[in-house]
Structure formats: C-alpha cells, structure tokens
C-alpha cells in the first residue's frame, strides 16, 4: 500500500500469522500517505513456501527472505521495520543485516528471551504426525518454529551488539502469550543502544490492534539520524 517511492514500512508477522494480520495498519490513511507499506507471508505461512523444506525455523532464513520484499520499494530513503511476537527477532535480524535501509526498528510484544519461551499442554502433541494431519498448515509451521525458537534466540543473543538502528520496544503487562519479562531481557541486551522501552500494564498481546494510535505515532515519529 502507498507509493513505492515513499520510505518503506516493512511489517513482519508472528506465528501463526499472515500478511493480513496487519490489515488495520495497511488501511491507515495517514500511514499510506507517508510510507510504502509492505506486508507479506513469512516462509511457510499462508501462501509462502520454501522449496525443498517443509518447515523453516531459522531466524536468519526468515530474515533473508523477508528482506527480499524491500526490492518492491524504489525509494532511496530509510524506512521502518516493525515486527511483533515471533516476527520481532526476525525484524531485529533484518535491521542488523541491513542497517542502511532503516531509521527505526519497532518491536511489539517481542519474543526475544530464550529462557522465557512459553509452552502449553498441547504444544508437544501438536508435533505428532497423527495430530498434524488435522490442523491448518500454518499451525503446523508455527509448532515447529516454536520448538526451535529458544535455540534460534540463543544464536541471536550474541548478535544484539551489532544492532545499529534506533529501536522501540512495546510490551503489555497482561500478555499471556509472550512473557512480559521479555522486556527486561531486551533492556539488558540493548542497554548501550539507542533504544526506548514502553510498558503498557493493561495491554495484552495484540498491541497493533489494541493501541493503533500509539503504533502510528511510533511509526511516524521523527528520530535522530541513524548515521
């Protein structure tokens, strides 16, 4: 959405998820006037597939694939990359790999701490082949991504020092999907970085829907140059 000569706003969804999880952002007339908004399906979700590999769990692989969507943008301006939940570490990885393309990294309800990965009673049975034949494909992809996620976050832990893009993290206090303590982890990792941390005590997991005005403000705010 928006002219491809405007700065890019790259949206990274969580798990399970799809591009249409950001419909309210895509429909925002103010954002469409200011940005070329790019939303897509991550590898394995909805209509995106990875040839020769059924379930892609690597943060690096997802980041490399997601970064290809930037080829749709014809501006030479720095933009914004926004990721939520499981999409947040992927957004961070893109910002690490392509700092020249972004002036702001926004992480909503980010799952970043490998020691805080949440599992439920149905998590392990969801991997059994006899169970996998029933749910939609996106749920099977999300299950395998979840079981690999802590290991992938451990790989990312040593790379936070490479992050050189101004960053904003937003976490809800009533988030039952991502442990709010992830914000503490982010504070430790980004202590020496250009980072802002916003805690919303009454917010849940879907911050882009519960606090759309805040998200719009974060996306459109003027930040110091990343140079």
C-alpha positions as CSV (number, residue, x, y, z in Angstrom):
1,X,0.0,0.0,0.0
2,X,1.2,3.5,-0.7
3,X,3.6,4.8,-3.4
4,X,6.7,2.7,-3.9
5,X,8.7,6.0,-3.9
6,X,7.9,6.6,-0.3
7,X,10.1,5.3,2.6
8,X,9.3,1.6,3.2
9,X,7.4,0.3,6.2
10,X,8.2,-3.4,6.4
11,X,5.7,-5.5,8.5
12,X,6.8,-8.9,9.9
13,X,4.0,-11.1,11.3
14,X,4.2,-13.6,14.2
15,X,3.4,-17.3,14.4
16,X,0.9,-18.4,13.3
17,X,0.1,-15.4,11.1
18,X,-0.1,-13.9,7.7
19,X,0.2,-10.6,5.9
20,X,-3.5,-9.8,6.6
21,X,-2.7,-9.7,10.4
22,X,-1.7,-6.1,9.7
23,X,-4.9,-5.0,7.8
24,X,-5.5,-2.1,10.2
25,X,-2.0,-0.8,9.5
26,X,-2.5,-1.2,5.8
27,X,-5.8,0.6,6.0
28,X,-4.4,3.6,7.9
29,X,-4.7,6.5,5.5
30,X,-2.1,8.6,7.4
31,X,0.5,5.8,7.1
32,X,-0.3,5.2,3.4
33,X,0.4,8.9,2.7
34,X,3.8,8.7,4.4
35,X,5.1,5.2,3.7
36,X,5.2,2.4,1.1
37,X,3.7,-0.3,3.3
38,X,4.9,-3.9,2.6
39,X,3.2,-6.8,4.3
40,X,3.8,-10.4,3.2
41,X,3.6,-14.0,4.3
42,X,6.7,-15.4,6.1
43,X,8.2,-18.6,4.7
44,X,5.7,-21.5,5.3
45,X,2.8,-19.3,6.2
46,X,-0.4,-18.8,4.2
47,X,0.8,-18.7,0.5
48,X,4.6,-18.6,1.0
49,X,6.6,-21.8,0.7
50,X,10.2,-22.8,0.9
51,X,11.2,-25.2,-1.9
52,X,12.6,-28.5,-0.6
53,X,12.0,-27.6,3.1
54,X,8.7,-28.1,4.8
55,X,9.2,-26.1,7.9
56,X,11.5,-23.1,8.1
57,X,12.6,-22.4,11.7
58,X,15.8,-20.3,11.2
59,X,15.5,-16.7,12.1
60,X,18.3,-16.0,9.6
61,X,16.5,-17.7,6.8
62,X,13.3,-15.8,7.6
63,X,15.2,-12.5,7.7
64,X,16.9,-13.1,4.4
65,X,13.6,-14.0,2.7
66,X,11.8,-11.1,4.3
67,X,14.5,-8.6,3.2
68,X,13.8,-9.5,-0.4
69,X,10.4,-7.7,-0.1
70,X,12.4,-4.5,0.1
71,X,13.1,-4.8,-3.7
72,X,9.5,-3.7,-4.2
73,X,10.4,-0.2,-2.8
74,X,12.0,2.2,-5.3
75,X,12.9,5.0,-2.8
76,X,16.4,5.5,-1.6
77,X,15.1,6.6,1.9
78,X,15.5,4.8,5.2
79,X,12.3,3.3,6.4
80,X,10.8,1.4,9.3
81,X,10.8,-2.3,10.0
82,X,8.2,-3.5,12.5
83,X,7.8,-7.0,13.9
84,X,5.6,-8.4,16.5
85,X,5.8,-11.6,18.7
86,X,7.8,-14.2,16.8
87,X,8.3,-11.7,14.0
88,X,10.1,-9.3,16.3
89,X,13.5,-11.2,16.4
90,X,13.2,-11.5,12.6
91,X,12.7,-7.8,12.2
92,X,15.7,-7.2,14.5
93,X,17.8,-9.5,12.4
94,X,16.8,-7.6,9.2
95,X,17.8,-4.4,10.9
96,X,21.2,-5.9,11.9
97,X,21.8,-7.1,8.4
98,X,20.5,-4.0,6.5
99,X,21.0,-1.0,8.8
100,X,21.4,1.3,5.8
101,X,17.7,0.7,4.9
102,X,16.1,1.6,8.2
103,X,15.8,4.6,10.5
104,X,13.7,2.8,13.1
105,X,13.1,-0.7,14.4
106,X,9.8,-1.3,16.3
107,X,9.2,-4.5,18.2
108,X,5.7,-5.2,19.6
109,X,5.2,-7.9,22.3
110,X,8.6,-9.3,21.2
111,X,9.6,-12.9,22.0
112,X,13.3,-12.4,22.5
113,X,14.4,-14.2,25.7
114,X,15.4,-17.8,25.0
115,X,14.7,-18.7,28.7
116,X,11.1,-17.4,28.6
117,X,9.8,-19.4,25.7
118,X,6.2,-20.5,26.7
119,X,4.8,-23.9,26.1
120,X,1.3,-25.2,26.7
121,X,-0.2,-28.7,27.4
122,X,-1.0,-29.1,23.7
123,X,2.4,-28.0,22.4
124,X,4.2,-31.3,22.3
125,X,1.3,-33.4,21.0
126,X,1.0,-30.8,18.1
127,X,4.2,-32.2,16.7
128,X,2.9,-35.8,16.4
129,X,2.2,-36.8,12.8
130,X,-1.2,-38.2,13.7
131,X,-2.2,-34.8,15.1
132,X,-0.6,-32.8,12.3
133,X,-2.9,-34.1,9.6
134,X,-5.9,-32.2,11.1
135,X,-4.9,-28.6,11.8
136,X,-4.3,-25.9,9.1
137,X,-0.8,-25.9,7.7
138,X,0.0,-22.6,9.4
139,X,-0.5,-24.1,12.8
140,X,2.0,-27.0,12.0
141,X,4.5,-24.4,10.8
142,X,4.1,-22.4,14.0
143,X,4.5,-25.5,16.1
144,X,7.9,-26.4,14.6
145,X,9.0,-22.8,14.7
146,X,8.1,-22.7,18.4
147,X,10.2,-25.8,19.3
148,X,13.2,-24.3,17.5
149,X,12.7,-20.8,18.8
150,X,14.7,-20.9,22.0
151,X,17.7,-22.3,20.1
152,X,17.4,-19.7,17.4
153,X,17.1,-16.9,20.1
154,X,20.3,-18.2,21.7
155,X,22.1,-17.8,18.3
156,X,20.7,-14.2,18.2
157,X,21.8,-13.4,21.7
158,X,25.4,-12.8,20.7
159,X,24.4,-10.5,17.8
160,X,22.5,-7.8,19.6
161,X,25.7,-5.7,19.8
162,X,25.5,-5.4,16.0
163,X,22.2,-3.6,16.1
164,X,22.8,0.0,14.9
165,X,19.3,1.2,14.3
166,X,17.2,3.2,16.8
167,X,14.8,0.8,18.4
168,X,11.5,1.0,20.3
169,X,10.1,-2.0,22.2
170,X,6.5,-2.2,23.5
171,X,5.3,-4.8,25.9
172,X,1.9,-5.4,27.6
173,X,1.7,-6.4,31.2
174,X,-1.3,-8.7,30.6
175,X,0.3,-10.6,27.6
176,X,-0.4,-14.3,28.2
177,X,1.4,-15.4,25.0
178,X,4.8,-13.7,25.4
179,X,6.1,-13.4,29.0
180,X,6.3,-9.6,29.9
181,X,9.8,-10.4,31.3
182,X,11.0,-10.4,27.7
183,X,11.1,-6.6,28.1
184,X,13.7,-7.0,30.9
185,X,15.8,-9.1,28.7
186,X,15.6,-6.5,25.9
187,X,16.7,-3.8,28.4
188,X,19.8,-5.8,29.3
189,X,20.7,-6.6,25.7
190,X,20.1,-3.0,24.4
191,X,21.4,-1.1,27.4
192,X,24.1,0.7,25.4
193,X,21.9,1.1,22.3
194,X,19.6,3.9,21.0
195,X,16.5,2.2,22.4
196,X,13.2,3.2,24.1
197,X,11.1,0.8,26.1
198,X,7.4,1.2,26.6
199,X,5.5,-0.9,29.2
200,X,1.7,-0.9,29.0
201,X,0.4,-2.5,32.2
202,X,-3.1,-3.3,31.0
203,X,-2.2,-4.3,27.4
204,X,-2.3,-7.8,26.1
205,X,-0.5,-9.4,23.1
206,X,-2.2,-7.7,20.1
207,X,-0.8,-4.2,20.6
208,X,-1.1,-3.2,17.0
209,X,-4.9,-3.6,17.4
210,X,-5.4,-2.5,21.0
211,X,-3.2,0.6,20.6
212,X,-3.3,1.6,17.0
213,X,-2.7,5.3,17.7
214,X,0.4,4.6,19.7
215,X,1.7,2.3,16.9
216,X,1.0,5.0,14.3
217,X,2.8,7.6,16.5
218,X,5.9,5.3,16.8
219,X,6.0,4.7,13.1
220,X,5.7,8.3,12.1
221,X,7.8,10.0,14.7
222,X,10.9,11.8,13.7
223,X,14.1,10.1,15.1
224,X,17.7,11.3,15.2
225,X,19.6,10.2,12.2
226,X,21.0,6.7,12.3
227,X,24.3,7.9,10.8
